[in-house]
Amino acid sequence: MDVWCILGLVAGLIGIVGSVVPMLAGPPFSWVGVLLVYISGTKGGADPYTLKALIAWLIVTVIVTIADYIVPGWFTKVTGGHKAASIGATIGLLVGLFSPFGIILGAILGAFLGEFIVEKKGVWESFKAGIGAFFGFITTTGVKLIVSGLMLFSIIKHVF
């Protein structure tokens, strides 16, 4: 195993972590891992990556990364939330990084408070916006984990 493969594995692992941690781009890190393994060729007798596979993973990465910015806002809007709810959810995620269930509760509470305080909505409307922001976060996080996990599996398969 050469240095490119090791760096590719590390990038793939960072991609998994980045799929959950806000502001750390998961799938792009995973794709860099795929790229590094492609650059190295393949050791250990496995079939090397093809350029088509590299481009296909790039397209998937771009789509998932764009969706990560669109879907949470869409979920929030569908449930009656406004921009304040989306901003509150993001702030809640960041604050919530420092506690066990903080990411989930932080997103819901942040969206709720953003809608309740800034938009002057009632409790029920604010709660719905919080739930919408939460489902948007969970949806995109799940998709990012799946994509990054598949890329890491692919990296492992080609390295070993």
N, CA, C and O of each residue as an XYZ file, in Angstrom:
640
protein
N       0.859     -1.168      0.000
C       0.000      0.000      0.000
C       0.910      1.237      0.000
O       1.786      1.375      0.854
N       0.692      2.119     -0.955
C       1.524      3.315     -1.040
C       0.881      4.492     -0.302
O      -0.213      4.378      0.251
N       1.580      5.609     -0.309
C       1.130      6.780      0.444
C      -0.195      7.323     -0.098
O      -0.999      7.851      0.671
N      -0.438      7.205     -1.404
C      -1.698      7.698     -1.986
C      -2.889      6.907     -1.457
O      -3.947      7.470     -1.176
N      -2.704      5.612     -1.327
C      -3.785      4.768     -0.806
C      -4.068      5.085      0.658
O      -5.225      5.135      1.074
N      -3.013      5.300      1.435
C      -3.201      5.646      2.846
C      -3.931      6.978      2.961
O      -4.869      7.113      3.746
N      -3.498      7.957      2.179
C      -4.175      9.262      2.192
C      -5.620      9.133      1.710
O      -6.511      9.819      2.211
N      -5.845      8.255      0.739
C      -7.202      8.016      0.254
C      -8.095      7.434      1.340
O      -9.247      7.842      1.485
N      -7.566      6.479      2.107
C      -8.327      5.906      3.222
C      -8.625      6.964      4.289
O      -9.735      7.024      4.818
N      -7.639      7.789      4.595
C      -7.835      8.844      5.593
C      -8.907      9.827      5.106
O      -9.792     10.214      5.869
N      -8.822     10.223      3.850
C      -9.833     11.141      3.297
C     -11.219     10.509      3.333
O     -12.202     11.192      3.620
N     -11.308      9.209      3.045
C     -12.593      8.515      3.121
C     -13.158      8.502      4.526
O     -14.361      8.683      4.715
N     -12.302      8.291      5.514
C     -12.750      8.316      6.912
C     -13.176      9.719      7.341
O     -14.166      9.880      8.055
N     -12.428     10.727      6.906
C     -12.820     12.113      7.200
C     -14.169     12.410      6.548
O     -14.981     13.152      7.102
N     -14.403     11.836      5.384
C     -15.684     12.007      4.703
C     -16.850     11.476      5.519
O     -17.920     12.085      5.539
N     -16.660     10.355      6.188
C     -17.713      9.799      7.050
C     -17.985     10.758      8.205
O     -19.139     11.077      8.493
N     -16.927     11.216      8.865
C     -17.087     12.158      9.978
C     -17.729     13.450      9.486
O     -18.618     13.997     10.138
N     -17.280     13.930      8.341
C     -17.805     15.173      7.783
C     -19.253     15.081      7.357
O     -19.908     16.109      7.188
N     -19.762     13.893      7.181
C     -21.175     13.737      6.829
C     -22.086     14.057      7.994
O     -23.262     14.367      7.801
N     -21.550     13.984      9.204
C     -22.336     14.236     10.404
C     -22.022     15.608     11.001
O     -22.914     16.290     11.505
N     -20.767     16.002     10.942
C     -20.335     17.259     11.550
C     -20.599     18.408     10.581
O     -20.100     18.397      9.456
N     -21.380     19.397     11.010
C     -21.628     20.542     10.129
C     -20.336     21.286      9.801
O     -19.399     21.324     10.599
N     -20.313     21.862      8.635
C     -19.204     22.680      8.128
C     -17.942     21.866      7.837
O     -16.863     22.443      7.699
N     -18.052     20.557      7.743
C     -16.956     19.710      7.288
C     -17.536     18.888      6.143
O     -18.371     18.009      6.358
N     -17.098     19.174      4.951
C     -17.707     18.601      3.748
C     -17.414     17.110      3.634
O     -16.311     16.721      3.248
N     -18.396     16.273      3.967
C     -18.212     14.824      3.967
C     -17.981     14.213      2.601
O     -16.889     13.710      2.336
N     -18.986     14.240      1.713
C     -18.802     13.608      0.409
C     -17.630     14.162     -0.409
O     -16.952     13.378     -1.073
N     -17.356     15.473     -0.396
C     -16.166     15.923     -1.129
C     -14.859     15.318     -0.591
O     -13.964     14.995     -1.373
N     -14.742     15.161      0.734
C     -13.557     14.501      1.284
C     -13.500     13.052      0.803
O     -12.436     12.558      0.432
N     -14.643     12.378      0.811
C     -14.674     10.990      0.344
C     -14.266     10.903     -1.118
O     -13.540      9.990     -1.511
N     -14.730     11.850     -1.921
C     -14.367     11.833     -3.341
C     -12.868     12.062     -3.518
O     -12.247     11.457     -4.392
N     -12.289     12.929     -2.697
C     -10.837     13.123     -2.756
C     -10.141     11.799     -2.448
O      -9.115     11.488     -3.054
N     -10.677     11.026     -1.528
C     -10.130      9.705     -1.249
C     -10.187      8.799     -2.466
O      -9.226      8.091     -2.767
N     -11.315      8.822     -3.167
C     -11.442      8.040     -4.402
C     -10.418      8.520     -5.428
O      -9.773      7.710     -6.093
N     -10.272      9.830     -5.554
C      -9.309     10.406     -6.500
C      -7.888      9.955     -6.172
O      -7.127      9.595     -7.070
N      -7.530      9.972     -4.889
C      -6.177      9.564     -4.495
C      -5.919      8.095     -4.812
O      -4.823      7.734     -5.239
N      -6.916      7.256     -4.608
C      -6.752      5.836     -4.950
C      -6.670      5.677     -6.473
O      -5.927      4.830     -6.968
N      -7.425      6.480     -7.206
C      -7.350      6.455     -8.672
C      -5.946      6.851     -9.138
O      -5.376      6.223    -10.031
N      -5.398      7.903     -8.520
C      -4.059      8.371     -8.884
C      -3.012      7.298     -8.612
O      -2.067      7.133     -9.383
N      -3.184      6.577     -7.518
C      -2.185      5.585     -7.131
C      -2.195      4.367     -8.034
O      -1.259      3.569     -8.000
N      -3.224      4.207     -8.833
C      -3.406      2.930     -9.498
C      -3.970      2.017     -8.438
O      -4.526      2.505     -7.453
N      -3.855      0.736     -8.592
C      -4.365     -0.148     -7.545
C      -3.323     -1.169     -7.192
O      -2.710     -1.789     -8.061
N      -3.132     -1.333     -5.925
C      -2.188     -2.327     -5.413
C      -2.995     -3.521     -4.911
O      -4.191     -3.398     -4.648
N      -2.362     -4.640     -4.784
C      -3.004     -5.796     -4.181
C      -3.874     -6.597     -5.135
O      -4.613     -7.472     -4.684
N      -3.818     -6.335     -6.425
C      -4.507     -7.167     -7.391
C      -5.946     -6.810     -7.683
O      -6.559     -7.453     -8.536
N      -6.526     -5.809     -7.015
C      -7.901     -5.425     -7.314
C      -7.929     -4.641     -8.629
O      -6.912     -4.100     -9.063
N      -9.088     -4.588     -9.244
C      -9.213     -3.823    -10.478
C      -9.025     -2.344    -10.177
O      -9.534     -1.851     -9.170
N      -8.304     -1.629    -11.031
C      -8.126     -0.194    -10.785
C      -9.425      0.570    -11.063
O     -10.299      0.104    -11.794
N      -9.521      1.740    -10.465
C     -10.655      2.613    -10.764
C     -10.602      2.991    -12.226
O      -9.528      3.127    -12.812
N     -11.767      3.158    -12.804
C     -11.817      3.678    -14.166
C     -12.119      5.164    -14.092
O     -12.620      5.661    -13.083
N     -11.811      5.857    -15.160
C     -12.117      7.282    -15.220
C     -13.627      7.496    -15.158
O     -14.089      8.480    -14.580
N     -14.400      6.582    -15.748
C     -15.865      6.692    -15.693
C     -16.369      6.616    -14.245
O     -17.261      7.371    -13.856
N     -15.804      5.716    -13.462
C     -16.216      5.595    -12.057
C     -15.849      6.856    -11.286
O     -16.627      7.328    -10.457
N     -14.677      7.398    -11.554
C     -14.246      8.628    -10.893
C     -15.196      9.778    -11.214
O     -15.584     10.531    -10.321
N     -15.564      9.914    -12.461
C     -16.480     10.985    -12.884
C     -17.880     10.752    -12.312
O     -18.545     11.700    -11.894
N     -18.327      9.499    -12.292
C     -19.649      9.194    -11.733
C     -19.704      9.577    -10.254
O     -20.683     10.174     -9.806
N     -18.656      9.236     -9.490
C     -18.616      9.622     -8.080
C     -18.570     11.139     -7.929
O     -19.149     11.686     -6.990
N     -17.889     11.820     -8.842
C     -17.845     13.282     -8.791
C     -19.236     13.872     -9.001
O     -19.629     14.798     -8.291
N     -19.970     13.352     -9.952
C     -21.334     13.837    -10.219
C     -22.225     13.608     -8.999
O     -22.970     14.501     -8.597
N     -22.149     12.418     -8.411
C     -22.937     12.120     -7.207
C     -22.546     13.070     -6.077
O     -23.413     13.578     -5.365
N     -21.256     13.310     -5.912
C     -20.773     14.211     -4.862
C     -21.306     15.621     -5.049
O     -21.746     16.251     -4.087
N     -21.273     16.121     -6.270
C     -21.778     17.473     -6.547
C     -23.276     17.557     -6.255
O     -23.734     18.520     -5.641
N     -24.034     16.562     -6.690
C     -25.487     16.565     -6.466
C     -25.798     16.537     -4.968
O     -26.635     17.307     -4.495
N     -25.137     15.666     -4.228
C     -25.393     15.550     -2.788
C     -24.979     16.832     -2.062
O     -25.665     17.269     -1.138
N     -23.879     17.428     -2.469
C     -23.414     18.659     -1.817
C     -24.375     19.810     -2.075
O     -24.662     20.589     -1.166
N     -24.870     19.927     -3.284
C     -25.862     20.971     -3.592
C     -27.157     20.711     -2.820
O     -27.746     21.632     -2.255
N     -27.590     19.461     -2.801
C     -28.824     19.110     -2.068
C     -28.698     19.418     -0.585
O     -29.687     19.755      0.066
N     -27.485     19.303     -0.045
C     -27.261     19.586      1.369
C     -27.574     21.046      1.703
O     -27.910     21.361      2.844
N     -27.467     21.920      0.734
C     -27.788     23.329      0.961
C     -29.258     23.646      0.672
O     -29.794     24.619      1.203
N     -29.897     22.854     -0.143
C     -31.266     23.144     -0.573
C     -32.311     22.439      0.282
O     -33.300     23.055      0.681
N     -32.105     21.165      0.566
C     -33.134     20.339      1.207
C     -33.544     20.827      2.598
O     -34.743     20.900      2.869
N     -32.604     21.167      3.500
C     -33.059     21.622      4.822
C     -33.939     22.875      4.752
O     -34.938     22.973      5.463
N     -33.573     23.815      3.909
C     -34.404     25.012      3.746
C     -35.760     24.686      3.162
O     -36.767     25.285      3.539
N     -35.786     23.734      2.239
C     -37.055     23.327      1.631
C     -37.961     22.681      2.670
O     -39.150     22.991      2.738
N     -37.398     21.775      3.489
C     -38.190     21.145      4.554
C     -38.735     22.197      5.516
O     -39.892     22.138      5.932
N     -37.882     23.157      5.861
C     -38.314     24.212      6.777
C     -39.438     25.031      6.155
O     -40.418     25.360      6.824
N     -39.294     25.357      4.884
C     -40.314     26.161      4.202
C     -41.630     25.393      4.068
O     -42.705     25.964      4.248
N     -41.545     24.099      3.753
C     -42.747     23.277      3.602
C     -43.538     23.216      4.901
O     -44.767     23.151      4.883
N     -42.833     23.236      6.027
C     -43.514     23.173      7.320
C     -43.869     24.557      7.850
O     -44.238     24.699      9.015
N     -43.761     25.570      7.011
C     -44.197     26.912      7.373
C     -43.126     27.800      7.964
O     -43.426     28.904      8.417
N     -41.881     27.347      7.971
C     -40.797     28.133      8.548
C     -40.259     29.178      7.595
O     -40.523     29.141      6.393
N     -39.508     30.102      8.142
C     -38.896     31.176      7.380
C     -37.382     31.085      7.503
O     -36.854     30.145      8.097
N     -36.694     32.059      6.944
C     -35.237     32.070      6.980
C     -34.707     32.073      8.417
O     -33.673     31.469      8.701
N     -35.406     32.742      9.306
C     -34.973     32.781     10.708
C     -34.920     31.379     11.307
O     -34.045     31.090     12.123
N     -35.846     30.505     10.912
C     -35.841     29.133     11.410
C     -34.622     28.375     10.878
O     -33.996     27.612     11.613
N     -34.290     28.583      9.619
C     -33.119     27.913      9.042
C     -31.833     28.390      9.705
O     -30.957     27.585     10.023
N     -31.722     29.687      9.911
C     -30.536     30.232     10.570
C     -30.462     29.734     12.012
O     -29.391     29.363     12.493
N     -31.598     29.730     12.693
C     -31.637     29.233     14.067
C     -31.240     27.768     14.150
O     -30.538     27.366     15.079
N     -31.682     26.969     13.189
C     -31.318     25.549     13.176
C     -29.816     25.379     12.998
O     -29.210     24.526     13.647
N     -29.219     26.165     12.143
C     -27.777     26.081     11.925
C     -27.011     26.487     13.178
O     -26.050     25.822     13.564
N     -27.432     27.568     13.809
C     -26.781     28.005     15.050
C     -26.964     26.932     16.130
O     -26.032     26.631     16.876
N     -28.163     26.363     16.207
C     -28.416     25.296     17.179
C     -27.547     24.072     16.946
O     -27.099     23.437     17.901
N     -27.304     23.732     15.673
C     -26.412     22.613     15.351
C     -25.004     22.880     15.860
O     -24.373     22.012     16.463
N     -24.525     24.077     15.612
C     -23.163     24.412     16.017
C     -23.018     24.406     17.532
O     -22.040     23.882     18.065
N     -23.986     24.985     18.219
C     -23.952     24.994     19.681
C     -24.111     23.567     20.204
O     -23.484     23.186     21.193
N     -24.944     22.793     19.540
C     -25.217     21.425     19.973
C     -24.083     20.446     19.773
O     -24.149     19.323     20.273
N     -23.047     20.838     19.058
C     -21.914     19.935     18.854
C     -21.239     19.533     20.165
O     -20.528     18.530     20.218
N     -21.459     20.306     21.206
C     -20.756     20.090     22.461
C     -21.551     19.275     23.475
O     -21.169     19.212     24.644
N     -22.651     18.647     23.049
C     -23.405     17.786     23.949
C     -23.871     16.550     23.189
O     -23.950     16.589     21.961
N     -24.185     15.446     23.887
C     -24.491     14.181     23.218
C     -25.644     14.245     22.212
O     -25.499     13.781     21.081
N     -26.768     14.804     22.602
C     -27.900     14.894     21.688
C     -28.077     16.311     21.176
O     -29.136     16.668     20.659
N     -27.050     17.103     21.322
C     -27.135     18.520     21.012
C     -27.395     18.846     19.567
O     -28.076     19.827     19.270
N     -26.870     18.046     18.655
C     -27.071     18.346     17.240
C     -28.559     18.267     16.910
O     -29.099     19.148     16.242
N     -29.204     17.234     17.371
C     -30.625     17.055     17.068
C     -31.465     18.089     17.809
O     -32.258     18.812     17.207
N     -31.277     18.145     19.120
C     -32.058     19.103     19.904
C     -31.705     20.545     19.557
O     -32.571     21.419     19.564
N     -30.436     20.792     19.255
C     -30.007     22.136     18.881
C     -30.680     22.613     17.613
O     -31.081     23.773     17.520
N     -30.810     21.724     16.624
C     -31.468     22.100     15.374
C     -32.937     22.428     15.606
O     -33.446     23.431     15.105
N     -33.608     21.581     16.364
C     -35.032     21.807     16.621
C     -35.235     23.076     17.445
O     -36.062     23.921     17.101
N     -34.483     23.206     18.523
C     -34.629     24.365     19.399
C     -34.217     25.655     18.691
O     -34.881     26.681     18.841
N     -33.139     25.613     17.931
C     -32.689     26.799     17.203
C     -33.720     27.270     16.193
O     -33.996     28.465     16.092
N     -34.291     26.331     15.444
C     -35.325     26.703     14.473
C     -36.569     27.231     15.183
O     -37.178     28.211     14.753
N     -36.932     26.567     16.270
C     -38.090     27.017     17.051
C     -37.886     28.450     17.535
O     -38.757     29.301     17.354
N     -36.735     28.711     18.151
C     -36.469     30.044     18.693
C     -36.375     31.095     17.591
O     -36.855     32.217     17.754
N     -35.757     30.729     16.472
C     -35.677     31.672     15.358
C     -37.056     32.074     14.868
O     -37.321     33.248     14.610
N     -37.919     31.097     14.744
C     -39.278     31.365     14.266
C     -40.099     32.095     15.328
O     -40.846     33.021     15.013
N     -39.962     31.682     16.566
C     -40.755     32.243     17.660
C     -40.346     33.678     17.989
O     -41.202     34.548     18.154
N     -39.049     33.922     18.084
C     -38.563     35.238     18.505
C     -38.470     36.216     17.339
O     -38.968     37.338     17.427
N     -37.840     35.797     16.257
C     -37.610     36.718     15.139
C     -38.871     36.919     14.304
O     -39.233     38.054     13.992
N     -39.532     35.839     13.945
C     -40.709     35.937     13.079
C     -41.999     36.172     13.857
O     -43.052     36.405     13.264
N     -41.918     36.110     15.185
C     -43.081     36.351     16.059
C     -44.242     35.397     15.756
O     -45.408     35.790     15.768
N     -43.896     34.145     15.488
C     -44.918     33.128     15.234
C     -45.334     32.499     16.557
O     -44.652     32.640     17.572
N     -46.452     31.810     16.527
C     -46.939     31.124     17.717
C     -46.122     29.880     18.004
O     -45.238     29.500     17.235
N     -46.437     29.252     19.131
C     -45.693     28.077     19.568
C     -45.834     26.935     18.560
O     -44.838     26.306     18.202
N     -47.049     26.661     18.103
C     -47.272     25.547     17.188
C     -46.569     25.770     15.852
O     -45.928     24.853     15.339
N     -46.676     26.954     15.285
C     -46.018     27.252     14.007
C     -44.500     27.164     14.156
O     -43.807     26.664     13.269
N     -43.998     27.651     15.276
C     -42.553     27.595     15.526
C     -42.083     26.154     15.706
O     -41.007     25.783     15.238
N     -42.890     25.349     16.383
C     -42.552     23.940     16.577
C     -42.522     23.213     15.230
O     -41.612     22.425     14.971
N     -43.502     23.473     14.382
C     -43.524     22.845     13.053
C     -42.285     23.218     12.253
O     -41.706     22.375     11.568
N     -41.875     24.485     12.337
C     -40.664     24.913     11.627
C     -39.442     24.184     12.181
O     -38.556     23.794     11.421
N     -39.391     24.000     13.489
C     -38.285     23.271     14.104
C     -38.227     21.830     13.647
O     -37.152     21.304     13.361
N     -39.375     21.196     13.577
C     -39.426     19.807     13.102
C     -39.023     19.730     11.628
O     -38.333     18.797     11.219
N     -39.451     20.705     10.838
C     -39.061     20.733      9.427
C     -37.559     20.871      9.258
O     -36.959     20.182      8.433
N     -36.956     21.750     10.027
C     -35.497     21.921      9.966
C     -34.791     20.641     10.392
O     -33.783     20.254      9.800
N     -35.323     19.986     11.418
C     -34.751     18.731     11.894
C     -34.809     17.653     10.812
O     -33.811     16.981     10.555
N     -35.973     17.484     10.177
C     -36.098     16.465      9.127
C     -35.218     16.778      7.926
O     -34.686     15.868      7.290
N     -35.063     18.058      7.614
C     -34.139     18.426      6.537
C     -32.716     18.026      6.873
O     -32.000     17.489      6.028
N     -32.306     18.288      8.107
C     -30.965     17.920      8.553
C     -30.776     16.406      8.527
O     -29.768     15.913      8.022
N     -31.741     15.670      9.069
C     -31.639     14.205      9.116
C     -31.594     13.618      7.706
O     -30.823     12.696      7.439
N     -32.409     14.145      6.816
C     -32.439     13.632      5.440
C     -31.095     13.817      4.752
O     -30.543     12.872      4.188
N     -30.574     15.026      4.799
C     -29.303     15.261      4.108
C     -28.146     14.540      4.796
O     -27.225     14.072      4.128
N     -28.187     14.449      6.112
C     -27.137     13.721      6.819
C     -27.151     12.245      6.431
O     -26.101     11.644      6.204
N     -28.345     11.671      6.355
C     -28.457     10.267      5.951
C     -27.932     10.024      4.542
O     -27.210      9.056      4.300
N     -28.292     10.892      3.626
C     -27.826     10.740      2.241
C     -26.305     10.899      2.177
O     -25.632     10.137      1.482
N     -25.764     11.880      2.896
C     -24.311     12.083      2.891
C     -23.593     10.876      3.488
O     -22.551     10.461      2.983
N     -24.147     10.310      4.563
C     -23.535      9.122      5.170
C     -23.543      7.933      4.213
O     -22.559      7.201      4.109
N     -24.647      7.751      3.526
C     -24.747      6.639      2.572
C     -23.726      6.803      1.454
O     -22.995      5.867      1.129
N     -23.679      7.998      0.865
C     -22.760      8.242     -0.252
C     -21.307      8.120      0.215
O     -20.500      7.461     -0.441
N     -20.975      8.745      1.334
C     -19.598      8.670      1.837
C     -19.239      7.242      2.248
O     -18.109      6.799      2.046
N     -20.201      6.527      2.823
C     -19.961      5.133      3.186
C     -19.700      4.257      1.971
O     -18.821      3.395      1.998
N     -20.459      4.476      0.912
C     -20.239      3.712     -0.316
C     -18.886      4.032     -0.936
O     -18.201      3.144     -1.446
N     -18.504      5.309     -0.888
C     -17.189      5.665     -1.422
C     -16.074      5.053     -0.576
O     -15.082      4.567     -1.118
N     -16.231      5.075      0.750
C     -15.214      4.458      1.611
C     -15.132      2.956      1.355
O     -14.037      2.396      1.302
N     -16.272      2.308      1.199
C     -16.278      0.881      0.872
C     -15.542      0.635     -0.442
O     -14.768     -0.313     -0.570
N     -15.798      1.502     -1.409
C     -15.141      1.379     -2.709
C     -13.628      1.577     -2.586
O     -12.844      0.864     -3.213
N     -13.232      2.560     -1.766
C     -11.801      2.805     -1.543
C     -11.171      1.573     -0.918
O     -10.123      1.116     -1.374
N     -11.792      1.033      0.113
C     -11.261     -0.145      0.796
C     -11.168     -1.324     -0.166
O     -10.178     -2.057     -0.171
N     -12.192     -1.498     -0.969
C     -12.222     -2.591     -1.934
C     -11.074     -2.485     -2.940
O     -10.484     -3.495     -3.325
N     -10.763     -1.264     -3.362
C      -9.706     -1.083     -4.350
C      -8.312     -1.068     -3.751
O      -7.334     -1.328     -4.452
N      -8.207     -0.770     -2.473
C      -6.899     -0.732     -1.843
C      -6.447     -2.125     -1.411
O      -5.279     -2.485     -1.557
N      -7.392     -2.902     -0.875
C      -7.023     -4.204     -0.347
C      -7.372     -5.292     -1.286
O      -7.127     -6.463     -0.992
